[in-house]
């Protein structure tokens, strides 16, 4: 392992361990509120919870809602970005509605969807898609804007059909930008799903976390928070490792010669 890679892992691990140790010391010394359960109380709760079917059911429900929402956001963001980014007239027509809708938090639509669907997983993943679609959409548009126009003109001169220009020139050219958008969208989708579960009592980790907070089971609150953070961390690390493998043909990901 190179020194650069070692620093990348050692420093975050050391700072995290220091923070956890300080948390434990302060909790044992009763220098922080009793509601801030110490790590020595949270870890045993997590170990016990991991042996129950309810924990894994909540985790599966959260993962399902998150992944479905992210998938919808990715497909819609790429499709919408390609349409708007390759059509100046459509871009001009939709600029005002897009700028109006973009800053609206996805959670605003929760009451309406609860009326339509009830407290069901559909509410969580549709709201996750609404919240996560924008990074994918705008990264696709930005990628198209930075694409060399000569590439499309060359493809046109060689007789490429519109479909071939999109799938053989446009998409490969904007793939790194799309990958960045999906990575950002994954975090947003997870936050929205858990928030919807907490507010709407939709089955999942968020609903259990809320019930634990109401009933004063504080080790469960922090244990489930760690689980959610772990999901986000593993997703980000997984995407960072997957990108160079999927995009190894692209200049930024080519190994140095």
DODO-910319 format. One record per residue: residue number from 1; x, y, z of N, C-alpha, C in turn; chain; residue in one letter. Coordinates in steps of 0.001 Angstrom, whole numbers, plus 500000, padded with zeros to 6 digits. Atoms other than C-alpha are relative to their C-alpha. Layout:
BEGIN
PT, pos, n.xx, n.yy, n.zz, ca.xx, ca.yy, ca.zz, c.xx, c.yy, c.zz, unit, code
PT, NUM, X, Y, Z, X, Y, Z, X, Y, Z, A, A
...
# end
This chain:
BEGIN
PT, pos, n.xx, n.yy, n.zz, ca.xx, ca.yy, ca.zz, c.xx, c.yy, c.zz, unit, code
PT, 1, 500848, 498798, 500000, 500000, 500000, 500000, 500886, 501256, 500000, A, X
PT, 2, 499209, 498793, 500104, 501422, 503398, 498973, 499726, 500924, 501187, A, X
PT, 3, 500171, 499073, 498876, 501931, 506172, 501518, 498772, 500876, 499813, A, X
PT, 4, 501166, 499159, 500260, 499238, 508224, 499799, 498719, 499271, 500366, A, X
PT, 5, 501189, 500788, 499668, 496658, 505433, 500089, 499936, 499743, 501504, A, X
PT, 6, 499983, 500236, 498564, 497785, 504754, 503652, 499492, 501225, 500748, A, X
PT, 7, 500476, 498775, 499362, 497227, 508392, 504616, 498494, 500158, 499806, A, X
PT, 8, 501424, 499850, 500292, 493821, 508289, 502962, 499152, 499204, 500982, A, X
PT, 9, 500781, 500844, 499090, 492695, 505489, 505303, 500360, 500242, 501465, A, X
PT, 10, 499561, 499924, 498613, 494787, 505986, 508448, 499479, 501259, 500685, A, X
PT, 11, 500415, 498740, 499371, 493962, 509642, 509095, 498508, 500021, 500339, A, X
PT, 12, 501426, 500034, 499628, 490144, 509254, 508865, 499702, 499006, 501117, A, X
PT, 13, 500234, 500998, 498956, 490255, 506098, 510979, 500491, 500501, 501356, A, X
PT, 14, 499458, 499490, 498737, 492447, 507770, 513593, 499116, 501095, 500577, A, X
PT, 15, 500863, 498917, 499499, 490229, 510858, 513825, 498670, 499454, 500491, A, X
PT, 16, 501260, 500608, 499570, 487101, 508678, 514052, 500165, 499297, 501345, A, X
PT, 17, 499741, 500704, 498743, 488620, 506521, 516792, 500170, 500992, 501151, A, X
PT, 18, 499812, 498978, 498965, 489632, 509648, 518711, 498662, 500593, 500427, A, X
PT, 19, 501314, 499435, 499684, 486115, 511077, 518476, 499155, 499023, 500813, A, X
PT, 20, 500763, 501016, 499269, 484551, 507800, 519648, 500520, 499857, 501426, A, X
PT, 21, 499410, 500106, 498668, 486980, 507562, 522567, 499616, 501201, 500864, A, X
PT, 22, 500392, 498804, 499253, 486245, 511150, 523594, 498532, 499935, 500400, A, X
PT, 23, 501431, 500176, 499719, 482517, 510422, 523371, 499802, 499070, 501194, A, X
PT, 24, 500116, 500971, 498911, 482928, 507395, 525660, 500456, 500600, 501330, A, X
PT, 25, 499464, 499407, 498772, 485031, 509290, 528201, 499035, 501036, 500565, A, X
PT, 26, 500924, 498963, 499548, 482624, 512228, 528345, 498697, 499401, 500534, A, X
PT, 27, 501229, 500646, 499532, 479633, 509909, 528705, 500202, 499363, 501368, A, X
PT, 28, 499736, 500644, 498709, 481235, 507938, 531547, 500200, 501028, 501115, A, X
PT, 29, 499782, 498948, 499004, 482206, 511174, 533287, 498738, 500836, 500225, A, X
PT, 30, 501289, 499300, 499905, 478580, 512362, 532886, 500136, 501498, 499713, A, X
PT, 31, 499805, 498614, 500415, 479754, 515539, 531206, 499127, 500363, 498805, A, X
PT, 32, 500939, 499745, 501089, 477212, 515178, 528388, 498645, 499421, 500420, A, X
PT, 33, 501330, 500488, 499608, 473427, 514576, 528610, 499888, 498479, 499885, A, X
PT, 34, 500166, 501459, 499989, 472354, 511016, 529392, 499359, 499482, 498726, A, X
PT, 35, 500618, 500413, 501263, 470388, 510971, 526120, 501043, 499659, 498939, A, X
PT, 36, 498923, 500314, 500940, 473752, 510828, 524292, 500659, 498700, 500448, A, X
PT, 37, 499518, 501307, 499556, 474281, 507113, 524825, 501453, 499784, 499593, A, X
PT, 38, 498581, 500233, 500255, 477908, 506063, 525050, 500176, 498886, 498967, A, X
PT, 39, 499740, 501088, 500946, 479498, 503815, 522383, 499903, 498625, 500647, A, X
PT, 40, 500068, 501293, 499326, 479700, 501041, 524996, 498564, 499538, 500214, A, X
PT, 41, 501412, 500387, 499939, 475881, 501107, 525118, 499436, 499777, 498607, A, X
PT, 42, 500515, 500105, 501369, 475305, 501543, 521382, 500436, 498702, 499338, A, X
PT, 43, 499475, 501195, 500679, 477539, 498683, 520202, 499282, 498726, 500443, A, X
PT, 44, 500766, 501193, 499606, 475861, 495975, 522345, 498581, 500000, 499449, A, X
PT, 45, 501354, 499963, 500583, 472458, 497176, 521157, 500036, 499581, 498537, A, X
PT, 46, 499882, 500364, 501410, 473593, 496905, 517538, 500229, 498497, 499844, A, X
PT, 47, 499698, 501433, 500071, 474967, 493411, 518159, 498741, 499175, 500253, A, X
PT, 48, 501247, 500709, 499700, 471675, 492282, 519695, 498989, 500175, 498880, A, X
PT, 49, 500975, 499726, 501069, 469573, 493967, 516992, 500327, 499219, 498741, A, X
PT, 50, 499595, 500723, 501210, 471602, 492279, 514253, 499562, 498538, 500019, A, X
PT, 51, 500475, 501377, 499913, 470330, 488959, 515515, 498496, 499860, 499902, A, X
PT, 52, 501459, 500038, 500085, 466669, 489878, 515030, 499541, 500157, 498554, A, X
PT, 53, 500551, 499893, 501350, 464536, 489525, 511916, 499480, 501406, 499721, A, X
PT, 54, 500559, 498657, 500189, 462953, 492954, 512488, 501060, 500972, 499483, A, X
PT, 55, 498919, 499115, 500442, 466318, 494694, 512055, 500278, 499812, 498515, A, X
PT, 56, 499683, 500279, 501402, 467012, 492983, 508738, 498830, 500345, 499089, A, X
PT, 57, 501170, 499572, 500784, 463460, 493633, 507544, 500037, 501511, 499772, A, X
PT, 58, 499900, 498546, 500129, 463923, 497349, 508249, 501119, 500388, 499032, A, X
PT, 59, 498870, 499702, 500872, 467303, 497346, 506525, 499654, 499690, 498538, A, X
PT, 60, 500380, 500377, 501366, 465915, 495522, 503472, 499005, 500999, 499414, A, X
PT, 61, 500995, 499028, 500472, 462964, 497936, 503227, 500668, 501321, 499623, A, X
PT, 62, 499304, 498748, 500279, 465258, 500964, 503414, 500861, 499889, 498744, A, X
PT, 63, 499150, 500197, 501172, 467700, 499548, 500854, 499167, 499935, 498728, A, X
PT, 64, 500873, 500128, 501182, 464870, 498661, 498468, 499472, 501369, 499565, A, X
PT, 65, 500552, 498686, 500334, 463257, 502105, 498665, 501086, 500931, 499469, A, X
PT, 66, 498890, 499157, 500431, 466623, 503811, 498296, 500452, 499651, 498580, A, X
PT, 67, 499497, 500411, 501312, 467779, 501774, 495293, 498978, 500254, 498898, A, X
PT, 68, 501025, 499724, 501009, 464443, 502048, 493463, 499921, 501496, 499711, A, X
PT, 69, 500023, 498557, 500190, 464373, 505803, 494028, 501206, 500489, 499210, A, X
PT, 70, 498788, 499609, 500716, 467974, 506134, 492836, 499942, 499562, 498544, A, X
PT, 71, 500127, 500482, 501374, 467253, 504029, 489751, 499073, 500894, 499180, A, X
PT, 72, 500936, 499117, 500702, 464244, 506157, 488807, 500659, 501359, 499723, A, X
PT, 73, 499344, 498699, 500157, 466244, 509352, 489384, 501081, 499951, 498926, A, X
PT, 74, 498929, 500128, 500987, 469142, 508074, 487271, 499453, 499946, 498583, A, X
PT, 75, 500588, 500118, 501337, 467003, 507055, 484311, 499355, 501322, 499568, A, X
PT, 76, 500674, 498738, 500327, 464901, 510236, 484449, 501006, 501131, 499816, A, X
PT, 77, 499006, 498934, 500095, 467932, 512489, 485001, 500807, 499934, 498720, A, X
PT, 78, 499227, 500151, 501243, 469933, 511053, 482111, 499116, 500301, 498793, A, X
PT, 79, 500913, 499757, 501120, 466927, 511022, 479772, 499648, 501467, 499849, A, X
PT, 80, 500344, 498580, 500041, 465853, 514548, 480682, 501194, 500862, 499640, A, X
PT, 81, 498791, 499237, 500313, 469430, 515833, 480545, 500368, 499921, 498537, A, X
PT, 82, 499708, 500145, 501427, 469939, 514426, 477061, 499025, 500804, 499148, A, X
PT, 83, 501000, 499254, 500760, 466686, 515939, 475820, 500260, 501504, 500062, A, X
PT, 84, 499804, 498558, 499826, 467336, 519383, 477257, 501368, 500440, 499487, A, X
PT, 85, 498641, 499614, 500386, 471070, 519383, 476602, 500268, 499953, 498506, A, X
PT, 86, 499790, 500101, 501447, 470722, 518528, 472908, 498959, 500772, 499200, A, X
PT, 87, 501061, 499275, 500693, 467718, 520722, 472092, 499908, 501409, 500581, A, X
PT, 88, 499970, 498623, 499488, 468136, 524493, 472438, 498598, 500560, 500225, A, X
PT, 89, 501363, 499494, 499851, 464443, 525208, 471929, 499375, 499448, 501277, A, X
PT, 90, 500547, 500627, 498798, 463420, 522712, 474616, 500672, 500545, 501252, A, X
PT, 91, 499274, 499449, 498861, 466108, 524055, 476924, 499461, 501378, 500372, A, X
PT, 92, 500534, 498668, 499738, 464770, 527602, 476552, 498594, 499940, 500582, A, X
PT, 93, 501381, 500127, 499525, 461178, 526473, 477104, 499933, 499516, 501443, A, X
PT, 94, 500074, 500638, 498682, 461938, 524456, 480236, 500889, 500660, 501051, A, X
PT, 95, 499066, 499393, 499050, 464520, 526721, 481853, 499283, 500557, 501226, A, X
PT, 96, 500717, 499396, 498863, 462005, 528645, 484000, 499358, 498941, 500900, A, X
PT, 97, 500569, 501036, 499121, 460043, 525552, 485226, 501060, 499220, 500776, A, X
PT, 98, 498943, 500759, 499336, 463291, 523731, 486017, 500591, 500799, 501155, A, X
PT, 99, 499434, 499159, 498949, 464731, 526639, 487989, 499005, 500213, 501137, A, X
PT, 100, 501023, 499854, 498960, 461403, 526934, 489847, 499909, 498740, 500857, A, X
PT, 101, 500195, 501260, 499292, 461168, 523238, 490778, 501241, 499540, 500743, A, X
PT, 102, 498763, 500553, 499444, 464831, 522572, 491557, 500186, 500275, 501484, A, X
PT, 103, 499723, 499757, 498580, 465057, 524315, 494965, 498932, 499490, 500966, A, X
PT, 104, 501066, 500459, 499110, 461814, 522826, 496304, 500408, 498673, 500637, A, X
PT, 105, 499621, 501272, 499357, 462662, 520122, 498916, 498990, 498904, 499678, A, X
PT, 106, 500876, 501115, 500368, 461277, 516710, 497996, 498963, 499706, 501082, A, X
PT, 107, 500888, 500329, 498897, 459716, 516349, 501455, 498701, 500820, 499945, A, X
PT, 108, 501188, 499162, 500126, 457251, 519131, 500541, 498839, 499216, 499384, A, X
PT, 109, 501037, 500763, 500696, 455375, 516625, 498371, 499460, 498833, 500835, A, X
PT, 110, 500387, 501153, 499188, 454984, 514110, 501223, 498509, 499959, 500320, A, X
PT, 111, 501438, 500087, 499688, 451430, 515071, 502321, 499148, 499569, 498807, A, X
PT, 112, 500768, 500353, 501193, 450142, 514797, 498748, 500151, 498517, 499684, A, X
PT, 113, 499789, 501414, 500327, 451735, 511393, 498159, 499410, 499079, 501070, A, X
PT, 114, 500633, 500802, 498954, 450525, 510114, 501523, 498498, 499892, 499761, A, X
PT, 115, 501421, 500053, 500334, 446993, 511031, 500443, 499744, 499054, 498828, A, X
PT, 116, 500191, 500824, 501202, 447470, 509254, 497118, 500299, 498531, 500253, A, X
PT, 117, 499533, 501375, 499850, 449346, 506123, 498226, 499878, 499447, 501415, A, X
PT, 118, 499938, 500458, 498617, 449109, 505999, 502027, 501453, 499821, 500420, A, X
PT, 119, 498641, 500204, 499478, 452141, 505087, 504168, 500592, 498727, 499401, A, X
PT, 120, 499489, 501157, 500735, 453622, 502720, 501572, 501392, 500311, 499459, A, X
PT, 121, 498654, 499771, 500552, 457110, 502222, 500108, 500001, 500879, 498754, A, X
PT, 122, 500043, 499175, 501213, 455959, 503921, 496886, 500262, 501468, 500312, A, X
PT, 123, 499796, 498599, 499609, 455897, 507260, 498712, 501490, 500279, 500180, A, X
PT, 124, 498580, 499787, 499709, 459507, 506847, 499860, 500831, 500031, 498727, A, X
PT, 125, 499089, 500009, 501148, 461049, 505876, 496554, 499640, 501043, 498943, A, X
PT, 126, 500323, 498930, 500944, 459110, 508390, 494468, 500544, 501342, 500489, A, X
PT, 127, 499438, 498763, 499470, 460119, 511216, 496783, 501527, 499985, 499913, A, X
PT, 128, 498547, 500112, 500169, 463702, 509930, 496752, 500397, 500316, 498566, A, X
PT, 129, 499720, 499721, 501408, 463586, 510050, 492950, 499881, 501495, 499711, A, X
PT, 130, 500194, 498557, 500209, 462258, 513629, 493024, 501189, 500786, 500560, A, X
PT, 131, 498880, 499280, 499391, 465039, 514736, 495353, 501328, 499738, 499323, A, X
PT, 132, 498697, 500392, 500531, 467853, 512863, 493615, 500143, 500212, 498500, A, X
PT, 133, 499931, 499904, 501460, 466998, 513517, 489963, 500841, 501191, 499546, A, X
PT, 134, 499346, 498771, 500470, 468520, 517008, 489837, 501499, 499873, 499810, A, X
PT, 135, 498558, 500142, 500267, 472211, 516135, 490290, 500286, 499230, 498717, A, X
PT, 136, 499775, 500782, 501219, 471974, 513513, 487539, 499637, 500833, 498770, A, X
PT, 137, 500460, 499177, 501124, 470025, 515862, 485269, 501027, 501074, 499653, A, X
PT, 138, 499102, 498878, 500280, 472372, 518828, 485636, 501407, 499521, 499637, A, X
PT, 139, 498697, 500531, 500380, 475545, 516738, 485471, 499976, 499498, 498556, A, X
PT, 140, 500128, 500417, 501398, 474255, 515265, 482206, 500036, 501206, 499071, A, X
PT, 141, 500016, 498776, 500812, 473542, 518739, 480823, 501387, 500634, 499956, A, X
PT, 142, 498665, 499405, 499965, 476936, 520075, 481977, 500985, 499173, 499188, A, X
PT, 143, 499128, 500864, 500779, 478657, 517066, 480460, 499823, 500215, 498505, A, X
PT, 144, 500271, 499736, 501414, 476964, 517712, 477127, 500575, 501340, 499575, A, X
PT, 145, 499492, 498673, 500339, 477951, 521384, 477226, 501521, 500018, 499870, A, X
PT, 146, 498534, 500046, 500063, 481604, 520483, 477791, 500519, 499048, 498933, A, X
PT, 147, 499600, 500953, 501035, 481618, 517871, 475018, 500487, 500750, 498764, A, X
PT, 148, 499449, 499376, 501202, 483698, 518749, 471980, 499001, 499881, 498848, A, X
PT, 149, 500968, 500069, 501107, 481244, 519679, 469175, 500568, 499290, 498776, A, X
PT, 150, 499375, 500643, 501153, 483754, 518329, 466668, 499727, 498497, 499982, A, X
PT, 151, 500264, 501440, 499936, 483064, 514795, 467905, 498665, 499662, 499351, A, X
PT, 152, 501312, 500235, 500602, 479390, 515007, 466955, 500012, 500293, 498506, A, X
PT, 153, 499924, 499650, 501419, 480164, 516694, 463663, 500729, 498911, 499212, A, X
PT, 154, 499265, 501082, 500653, 482677, 513975, 462809, 499120, 498767, 499843, A, X
PT, 155, 500908, 501150, 500075, 480142, 511259, 463648, 498937, 500215, 498933, A, X
PT, 156, 501016, 499692, 501019, 477568, 513012, 461457, 500590, 499848, 498591, A, X
PT, 157, 499354, 500081, 501307, 480037, 513233, 458554, 500242, 498550, 499585, A, X
PT, 158, 499777, 501407, 500304, 480730, 509511, 458836, 498688, 499218, 499865, A, X
PT, 159, 501283, 500630, 500251, 477009, 508798, 458474, 499375, 499313, 501196, A, X
PT, 160, 500616, 500578, 498813, 476186, 507888, 462082, 498548, 500460, 500092, A, X
PT, 161, 501390, 499620, 499770, 472451, 507801, 462738, 499889, 500764, 501320, A, X
PT, 162, 500200, 499255, 498740, 470984, 509938, 465551, 500170, 499067, 501201, A, X
PT, 163, 499880, 500962, 498906, 470733, 506838, 467749, 501468, 499653, 500243, A, X
PT, 164, 498586, 500334, 499854, 474362, 505952, 467061, 500783, 501173, 500601, A, X
PT, 165, 499291, 498840, 499442, 475503, 509504, 467819, 499741, 500127, 501502, A, X
PT, 166, 500335, 499910, 498573, 473683, 509399, 471162, 500728, 498925, 500803, A, X
PT, 167, 499474, 501118, 499204, 474842, 505944, 472294, 501492, 499758, 499789, A, X
PT, 168, 498583, 500261, 500277, 478293, 505866, 470669, 500889, 501218, 500193, A, X
PT, 169, 499200, 498785, 499852, 479386, 509496, 471060, 499591, 500790, 501247, A, X
PT, 170, 500457, 499157, 498895, 477230, 511483, 473494, 500154, 499326, 501356, A, X
PT, 171, 499987, 500650, 498686, 476756, 508998, 476327, 501406, 499636, 500474, A, X
PT, 172, 498630, 500248, 499528, 480387, 507792, 476413, 500728, 501286, 500380, A, X
PT, 173, 499318, 498745, 499714, 481521, 511421, 476357, 499591, 500618, 501324, A, X
PT, 174, 500490, 499388, 498756, 479360, 512494, 479294, 499962, 499003, 501155, A, X
PT, 175, 500081, 501034, 498963, 479688, 509239, 481260, 500674, 500396, 501314, A, X
PT, 176, 499395, 499601, 498713, 482182, 510621, 483854, 499159, 501029, 500741, A, X
PT, 177, 500846, 498987, 499374, 479914, 513606, 484494, 498747, 499364, 500591, A, X
PT, 178, 501180, 500714, 499497, 476892, 511313, 484853, 500352, 499209, 501259, A, X
PT, 179, 499579, 500788, 498837, 478835, 509097, 487271, 500094, 500871, 501247, A, X
PT, 180, 499944, 499071, 498869, 479504, 512119, 489493, 498597, 500349, 500486, A, X
PT, 181, 501377, 499687, 499639, 475813, 513027, 489387, 499321, 498873, 500757, A, X
PT, 182, 500608, 501158, 499338, 474758, 509502, 490378, 500553, 499850, 501415, A, X
PT, 183, 499397, 500106, 498669, 477215, 509494, 493293, 499387, 501024, 500953, A, X
PT, 184, 500646, 498972, 499175, 475747, 512761, 494597, 498544, 499625, 500267, A, X
PT, 185, 501415, 500358, 499881, 472203, 511536, 493949, 499788, 498870, 501001, A, X
PT, 186, 500146, 501130, 499074, 472805, 508356, 495975, 499870, 500485, 501437, A, X
PT, 187, 500080, 499455, 498634, 473418, 510361, 499152, 498674, 500714, 500237, A, X
PT, 188, 501256, 499268, 499862, 470412, 512594, 498538, 498828, 499035, 500121, A, X
PT, 189, 501100, 500972, 499978, 468123, 509620, 497853, 499912, 499309, 501350, A, X
PT, 190, 500003, 500664, 498693, 469178, 507928, 501100, 499453, 500928, 501076, A, X
PT, 191, 500494, 499021, 499023, 468554, 511091, 503131, 498485, 500157, 499875, A, X
PT, 192, 501440, 499810, 500209, 465111, 511543, 501565, 499224, 498777, 500476, A, X
PT, 193, 500702, 501221, 499593, 464100, 507904, 502119, 499876, 499923, 501518, A, X
PT, 194, 500035, 500088, 498533, 465051, 507958, 505808, 499110, 501098, 500580, A, X
PT, 195, 500842, 498901, 499521, 463399, 511356, 506301, 498520, 499683, 499820, A, X
PT, 196, 501396, 500357, 500271, 460173, 510137, 504690, 499541, 498902, 500953, A, X
PT, 197, 500356, 501059, 499052, 460228, 507023, 506883, 499751, 500572, 501393, A, X
PT, 198, 500169, 499395, 498679, 460634, 509168, 509995, 498709, 500802, 500074, A, X
PT, 199, 501156, 499098, 499970, 457951, 511714, 509100, 498702, 499265, 499678, A, X
PT, 200, 501217, 500670, 500465, 455493, 509404, 507335, 499738, 498644, 500618, A, X
PT, 201, 500150, 501325, 499358, 455948, 506290, 509536, 499920, 498884, 498972, A, X
PT, 202, 499927, 501041, 501025, 456758, 504248, 506430, 501010, 498958, 500460, A, X
PT, 203, 499113, 501043, 499476, 458330, 500867, 507317, 501434, 500132, 499505, A, X
PT, 204, 498586, 499889, 500326, 462112, 501017, 507433, 500784, 500454, 501215, A, X
PT, 205, 499142, 499592, 498890, 465044, 502123, 509559, 499529, 501318, 500595, A, X
PT, 206, 500433, 498696, 499514, 463695, 505673, 509789, 498829, 499907, 500957, A, X
PT, 207, 501173, 500145, 499132, 460357, 504600, 511288, 500395, 499388, 501343, A, X
PT, 208, 499542, 500618, 498755, 462087, 502369, 513855, 500816, 500988, 500834, A, X
PT, 209, 499217, 498983, 499292, 464491, 505194, 514714, 499062, 500984, 500707, A, X
PT, 210, 500964, 499065, 499400, 461547, 507524, 515318, 499312, 499371, 501212, A, X
PT, 211, 500661, 500683, 498883, 459762, 504972, 517522, 500945, 499849, 501190, A, X
PT, 212, 499015, 500132, 498923, 462969, 504424, 519500, 500191, 501329, 500719, A, X
PT, 213, 499844, 498680, 499396, 463324, 508161, 520065, 498804, 500337, 500880, A, X
PT, 214, 501214, 499710, 499234, 459715, 508486, 521221, 499980, 499211, 501311, A, X
PT, 215, 500030, 500871, 498823, 460141, 505584, 523652, 501256, 500107, 500863, A, X
PT, 216, 498811, 499777, 499180, 463484, 506814, 524970, 501041, 498903, 499921, A, X
PT, 217, 498985, 501055, 500170, 465562, 503903, 523630, 501173, 500625, 499252, A, X
PT, 218, 498982, 499189, 500652, 468585, 506075, 522931, 501129, 499195, 499349, A, X
PT, 219, 499007, 500799, 500738, 471134, 503331, 522113, 499503, 499580, 498616, A, X
PT, 220, 500563, 500363, 501305, 468768, 502287, 519311, 500044, 501181, 499041, A, X
PT, 221, 499973, 498802, 500846, 468580, 505869, 518026, 501380, 500175, 499376, A, X
PT, 222, 498646, 499785, 500509, 472358, 506171, 517719, 500492, 498793, 499205, A, X
PT, 223, 499620, 501187, 500752, 472800, 502589, 516570, 499444, 500027, 498586, A, X
PT, 224, 500619, 499931, 501332, 470367, 503055, 513688, 500586, 501156, 499190, A, X
PT, 225, 499339, 498890, 500699, 471982, 506401, 512854, 501336, 499539, 499418, A, X
PT, 226, 498742, 500545, 500505, 475314, 504587, 512535, 499767, 499081, 498803, A, X
PT, 227, 500314, 500885, 501127, 473693, 502008, 510251, 499739, 500815, 498739, A, X
PT, 228, 500305, 499151, 501152, 472349, 504747, 507983, 501283, 500631, 499451, A, X
PT, 229, 498726, 499432, 500441, 475738, 506445, 507900, 500880, 498971, 499320, A, X
PT, 230, 499210, 501074, 500613, 477383, 503116, 507136, 499534, 499675, 498591, A, X
PT, 231, 500535, 500247, 501341, 475060, 502558, 504169, 500512, 501056, 499027, A, X
PT, 232, 499536, 498922, 500862, 475947, 505953, 502735, 501488, 499920, 499723, A, X
PT, 233, 498543, 500110, 500163, 479673, 505447, 503327, 500368, 498868, 499048, A, X
PT, 234, 499690, 501152, 500856, 479748, 501996, 501718, 499568, 500249, 498557, A, X
PT, 235, 500461, 499692, 501363, 477728, 503231, 498746, 500989, 500918, 499302, A, X
PT, 236, 499056, 499056, 500597, 480138, 506114, 498154, 501321, 499319, 499660, A, X
PT, 237, 498744, 500711, 500254, 483220, 503906, 498495, 499847, 499019, 498838, A, X
PT, 238, 500236, 500953, 501092, 481678, 501296, 496203, 499973, 500685, 498648, A, X
PT, 239, 500061, 499276, 501270, 480932, 503865, 493511, 501367, 500534, 499593, A, X
PT, 240, 498667, 499508, 500309, 484421, 505339, 493786, 500875, 498896, 499416, A, X
PT, 241, 499216, 501118, 500521, 485907, 501901, 493167, 499462, 499494, 498663, A, X
PT, 242, 500619, 500512, 501218, 483442, 501012, 490428, 500235, 500909, 498795, A, X
PT, 243, 499851, 499040, 501100, 483869, 504183, 488361, 501227, 499724, 499136, A, X
PT, 244, 498830, 500236, 500856, 487470, 503501, 487226, 499897, 498707, 499192, A, X
PT, 245, 500138, 501256, 500727, 486534, 499950, 486207, 499031, 500148, 498827, A, X
PT, 246, 500994, 499829, 501054, 483468, 501001, 484209, 500445, 501022, 498953, A, X
PT, 247, 499610, 498912, 500904, 485120, 504073, 482682, 501503, 499982, 499719, A, X
PT, 248, 498545, 500085, 500170, 488679, 502782, 482240, 500469, 500449, 498624, A, X
PT, 249, 499659, 499533, 501336, 488570, 503749, 478558, 500076, 501517, 499913, A, X
PT, 250, 500038, 498538, 500027, 488056, 507434, 479473, 501308, 500565, 500563, A, X
PT, 251, 498694, 499425, 499697, 491087, 509726, 479787, 500313, 500113, 501494, A, X
PT, 252, 499638, 499847, 498583, 490850, 510573, 483547, 500221, 498690, 500731, A, X
PT, 253, 499930, 501285, 499304, 490628, 506870, 484446, 501055, 499062, 499399, A, X
PT, 254, 498985, 500859, 500593, 493391, 505530, 482215, 501221, 499933, 500903, A, X
PT, 255, 498796, 500108, 499168, 496399, 504159, 484090, 501162, 500768, 499382, A, X
PT, 256, 498846, 499240, 500493, 499532, 506270, 483823, 500983, 499070, 499315, A, X
PT, 257, 499023, 500813, 500740, 502050, 504996, 481305, 501389, 500572, 500166, A, X
# end
